Amino acid sequence: MLKRELKEEDRITILSGAGISAESGVPTFRGKDGLWKGYDATQLATPQAFAGDPEKVLEWYVWRRNLIGQCKPNPAHFAIAELEEAGRDVVTITQNIDNLHREAGSRNIIELHGNIWKIRCSAGCPAILDVPRDFNPPGDAPRECPTCGKLLRPHIVWFGEMLDPADIRTSEERLSETDVLLIVGTSGVVQPAASLGYIAKSAGAYVVEVNIEATPLSSMADQSLFGAAGEILPRVFEPLLS
């Protein structure tokens, strides 16, 4: 399926976006699928919204976790995890916050936008805590930082916030040395993730786009594979797993 044969020694990097999660039923939280009590994501996922009405924002995240918690990894997630488990040099850089890559078994993951199943102190204490899956009500999380007593907030990069510089640096370093980059299910319009593919391309990587349709990244890719990631990735990786 690939014009370039994958080799055992290849360093393979996955850059994943909302499309791979959509195949698991994860809502995009933009438009009608993301409306909650008349609000959309751009009104709630901001530092200003949290400062003005933290309980409303936290209640919204309970609702979001309950929706996402019903979704399971799909064959694309499992194909990436199986490749890593087989001992290949695989790193996944994801824009998704749903934790599905980790649930599928991937471990070498850079979560650019955070993880909805983690929380951290809003005052800046360094600890990052897991959200208990059995907390009552389901999807809720502890509210006070165990260190300073301030409010805990979702470990998410909100609109208007900068991505973690360490995550960007690690991603750029990986992309500058990768042999093959698969851009899976991302629109190619959200920065700075949209520019990451060009780092790999300029460093000599073979870039493959996997998406249901053409994107602004299609002209840059060496090859575009159009269709469901859950159907394409298992076939692409099969030669390295046999």
matplotlib code that plots the C-alpha trace (Angstrom):
import matplotlib.pyplot as plt

x = [0.0, 2.9, 5.0, 8.0, 8.5, 8.6, 11.9, 12.5, 15.0, 12.7, 11.8, 8.1, 6.2, 2.4, 0.8, -2.8, -5.8, -9.5, -10.3, -8.8, -10.9, -14.1, -13.9, -14.3, -17.4, -15.6, -17.5, -15.5, -17.1, -17.4, -20.8, -24.0, -22.2, -20.4, -23.2, -23.9, -26.7, -26.4, -22.6, -19.9, -16.3, -15.0, -17.1, -16.1, -12.6, -10.8, -8.9, -11.4, -14.4, -12.7, -11.9, -15.4, -17.4, -15.2, -18.1, -19.8, -16.5, -15.9, -19.5, -19.0, -15.9, -17.9, -20.3, -17.5, -15.8, -19.0, -19.3, -15.7, -15.7, -18.2, -15.8, -13.2, -10.0, -10.5, -8.3, -6.2, -5.3, -4.5, -2.4, -0.2, 0.1, 0.9, 3.7, 5.2, 4.7, 6.5, 9.6, 9.5, 10.7, 7.3, 6.3, 2.8, 2.3, -1.4, -3.7, -6.4, -7.2, -9.3, -6.6, -7.5, -4.0, -2.9, -6.0, -5.0, -1.6, 0.7, 3.2, 5.5, 3.0, 3.3, -0.2, 0.1, -3.3, -3.3, -5.5, -9.1, -8.6, -5.9, -6.2, -3.7, -3.6, -4.9, -2.3, 0.6, 1.6, 3.6, 1.6, -0.6, -3.3, -5.4, -9.2, -10.7, -12.9, -15.2, -15.6, -19.1, -20.8, -19.2, -16.7, -16.3, -13.0, -11.6, -11.8, -9.0, -5.3, -3.8, -0.8, -2.2, -6.0, -6.6, -9.0, -7.9, -8.5, -8.5, -5.0, -6.0, -4.5, -7.4, -8.1, -5.7, -3.1, 0.3, 1.3, 3.9, 7.2, 8.8, 6.2, 6.9, 10.6, 10.4, 8.0, 10.3, 13.4, 11.6, 10.3, 13.7, 15.1, 12.1, 12.3, 8.5, 5.8, 2.1, -0.3, -3.5, -6.9, -5.8, -7.1, -3.8, -5.2, -4.7, -1.3, 1.3, 0.6, -0.2, 3.4, 5.0, 4.7, 6.9, 9.7, 9.8, 9.5, 12.4, 14.5, 14.0, 11.2, 8.8, 5.4, 2.1, -1.2, -4.1, -7.5, -11.0, -10.4, -7.7, -6.4, -4.0, -1.2, -2.0, 0.3, 3.2, 2.8, 4.7, 1.6, -2.0, -4.2, -7.9, -10.3, -10.8, -7.7, -9.1, -9.0, -5.8, -3.3, -3.7, -2.9, 0.0, 1.6, 0.9, 4.3, 6.1, 4.0, 4.2]
y = [0.0, 2.4, 3.5, 3.4, 0.0, 0.2, -1.1, -2.7, 0.0, 2.9, 5.5, 5.9, 8.9, 9.3, 12.7, 12.1, 14.4, 14.4, 12.1, 9.0, 9.6, 10.3, 6.7, 5.7, 8.0, 10.8, 14.1, 17.0, 19.4, 22.0, 22.8, 21.0, 18.0, 20.2, 22.3, 22.0, 24.1, 26.6, 26.9, 25.7, 24.8, 28.3, 29.8, 27.3, 26.0, 29.2, 30.5, 33.4, 31.1, 29.1, 32.2, 33.6, 30.4, 27.5, 25.3, 25.6, 24.7, 21.7, 20.5, 20.7, 18.5, 16.0, 15.8, 15.5, 12.7, 10.8, 11.0, 10.1, 7.4, 5.4, 5.4, 2.7, 2.5, 1.5, -0.6, 2.4, 3.0, -0.7, -1.0, 1.8, 0.3, -3.2, -1.7, -0.2, -3.4, -5.3, -3.3, -0.8, 2.7, 4.4, 7.7, 9.1, 12.9, 13.5, 16.6, 14.4, 14.6, 11.4, 9.0, 6.4, 5.9, 5.0, 2.8, 0.9, 0.2, 2.9, 4.3, 6.6, 9.4, 13.2, 14.7, 18.2, 19.4, 17.5, 14.7, 15.0, 12.2, 14.2, 17.3, 19.8, 22.7, 26.0, 27.8, 26.1, 23.3, 20.7, 17.6, 16.1, 13.8, 11.1, 11.5, 8.4, 6.5, 5.4, 8.9, 9.8, 11.3, 9.5, 11.7, 14.1, 14.7, 16.0, 19.7, 20.9, 20.6, 18.3, 20.5, 24.0, 23.7, 25.7, 24.6, 21.8, 22.3, 19.9, 19.2, 20.6, 23.3, 25.8, 28.4, 31.3, 29.2, 28.1, 24.5, 23.1, 24.2, 20.9, 19.0, 21.2, 20.8, 17.0, 16.8, 18.9, 16.9, 13.6, 14.9, 16.2, 12.6, 10.5, 8.4, 8.0, 10.4, 9.4, 12.3, 10.6, 12.3, 15.9, 18.8, 20.5, 23.9, 24.1, 25.5, 24.8, 21.1, 21.9, 23.0, 19.9, 17.8, 20.3, 19.8, 16.1, 16.8, 19.3, 16.8, 14.2, 12.1, 10.2, 11.8, 9.9, 11.5, 9.3, 11.0, 10.7, 13.6, 16.0, 18.6, 21.6, 19.0, 16.9, 18.9, 18.5, 14.7, 12.2, 10.0, 10.4, 7.5, 8.5, 6.4, 5.3, 5.1, 2.0, 0.3, 1.8, 1.6, -2.2, -2.9, -0.4, -1.9, -5.6, -6.3, -5.1, -7.3, -10.6]
z = [0.0, 0.7, -2.2, 0.2, 1.8, 5.6, 7.1, 10.5, 11.4, 10.4, 13.0, 12.6, 14.0, 14.1, 14.2, 15.0, 15.1, 15.7, 12.7, 14.3, 17.4, 15.4, 14.2, 17.9, 18.2, 20.1, 19.4, 18.0, 20.5, 17.7, 16.3, 17.3, 18.8, 21.3, 22.5, 26.2, 27.9, 25.0, 25.3, 22.9, 23.5, 22.6, 25.4, 28.1, 27.3, 28.2, 31.3, 31.4, 31.6, 34.4, 36.3, 35.9, 36.7, 37.6, 38.6, 35.3, 33.4, 35.7, 35.3, 31.5, 31.8, 33.8, 30.8, 28.4, 30.3, 30.5, 26.7, 26.0, 28.6, 26.5, 23.5, 22.9, 20.8, 17.2, 14.9, 14.0, 17.7, 18.2, 15.0, 16.3, 19.7, 18.3, 16.2, 19.3, 21.3, 18.6, 19.4, 16.5, 17.1, 17.2, 18.8, 18.7, 18.8, 19.3, 19.3, 21.0, 24.7, 24.9, 26.1, 23.5, 22.2, 25.8, 26.3, 23.2, 24.6, 23.2, 25.7, 23.7, 23.4, 23.4, 24.2, 22.8, 24.1, 27.4, 28.6, 29.8, 32.3, 34.2, 36.4, 37.8, 40.2, 38.8, 41.0, 39.4, 41.8, 39.7, 40.4, 37.6, 38.9, 37.3, 37.3, 39.1, 36.6, 39.5, 41.1, 42.0, 40.0, 37.0, 35.2, 38.1, 39.8, 43.1, 43.3, 45.6, 45.1, 47.8, 48.1, 48.4, 48.5, 45.4, 42.7, 40.4, 36.7, 33.7, 32.4, 29.0, 26.8, 26.6, 23.9, 24.4, 26.2, 25.0, 24.4, 26.8, 25.4, 26.5, 24.4, 21.4, 21.8, 22.1, 19.1, 16.9, 17.9, 17.1, 13.8, 12.7, 13.0, 12.0, 8.8, 8.2, 9.4, 9.1, 9.6, 10.6, 10.8, 11.2, 9.3, 9.0, 10.0, 13.8, 14.7, 15.8, 15.1, 11.5, 10.9, 12.5, 9.3, 7.5, 10.0, 9.2, 5.5, 5.4, 7.4, 4.7, 6.1, 3.9, 4.8, 4.4, 5.0, 6.1, 6.0, 4.7, 2.3, 1.1, 3.4, 3.2, 4.0, 0.9, -1.4, 1.0, 1.6, -0.5, -0.4, 0.6, 1.6, 1.7, 3.8, 7.4, 9.5, 11.1, 7.8, 6.4, 9.3, 10.0, 6.4, 6.3, 9.4, 8.7, 7.0, 10.1, 12.4, 10.5]

ax = plt.figure().add_subplot(projection="3d")
ax.plot(x, y, z, "-o")
ax.set_aspect("equal")
plt.show()
